[in-house]
């Protein structure tokens, strides 16, 4: 709805450019989301490995 309202307010702006801007923002958002998920997964894996190392040291 915000995009539609913006379009009505700025009639001079090209529809193509507006669509491009929206798609660009969405794609960027998805990329950032994926990056965040990957980072979180890597952190979880590294914590898991660190825990394993600690357990191994305690067993020795």
Protein Blocks (a to p, Z undefined) as FASTA:
>chain_A
ZZmmmmmmmmmbcfklmmmmmmmmmmmmmmmmmmmmmmmmmmmmmmmmmmmmmmmmmmZZ
